[in-house]
Amino acid sequence: MSFQIAYHTDAGIKKKTNQDALLLKTAKTPKGRIGLFIVCDGMGGLTQGELASATVIRGMSDWFETELPKIIQSDNEQIETQIQQQLADCVKVLNRKILDYGEAANINLGTTITALLIVQSNYFLVHVGDSRAYLIHDCLFQLTKDQTLVAREMERGNITEEQAKVDPRRNVLLQCVGASPELDPIISSGEVKEGDLFMLCTDGFYHEISEDEMFSSLKPGLFSNETQMKETVVGLVELVKKRKETDNITVLITNVTAGDAS
């Protein structure tokens, strides 16, 4: 397998700084090409949100380069379990690092993380907060569940989906990386098929666009190259900005294709 990748990040129409961060890394291994794709939505005063999101990106990148190869090169039959455990452990270590910094500096900061790791015919997701991962093939399917107060209230039947869209508590997170000593990253996995398109995005993207619009613009078969993918992603971000989204906006898409291109 190989990957066609496109991304776009924008500070948006109101904020002076962009506290979102993203990562895309691929590598060729004896077991085929692998890829790690991440979006983070940092939060905190001044540049602190940028610091939190950048810390997570750097830490996950280091894990991909130094620890993941050891797992892949081993003959351990428990490779999937090992990967999931190490993803969770890595995020917990980064949580402690950001928390310690915040306590020492007497500031509050944190970040979401939605990370997609593709190894052979499997994907692994690690998720904290309200950034999202979607899988697009014959339809669009949300792979992650928002860890927000409003999402929990909607799940419990206390508010409707329409009420949730305008609820003033919409951005209240149940957990984020760097805010609390206790962190429970949600780890999931699944099978990757040729032609699958994965999309990661921060909440600044999905509030002002429908799932039908996402699917019609990003369904597999529309793209023959990464340039077309990039133009589409930029166009979608501009559409969201025209609809007066005030948050930072980040989108990353990965199309899984045949072959093992360099």
Protein Blocks (a to p, Z undefined) as FASTA:
>chain_A
ZZdddddddebjmbmbdfbdcdddddddfkbpaddddddddedehjlmmmmmmmmmmmmm
mmmmmmmmmmmmpccfklmmmmmmmmmmmmmmmmmmmmmmmmmnopacdddddddddehj
bccdddedjbdcdddfkbccdfbdcddfklmmmmnopacfklmmmgmklmpcfbdehiaf
bdcdddddddddehiacddddfklmmmccfklmmmmmgghjagbfklmmmmmmmmmmmmm
mnopabdcddddddddedjdZZ
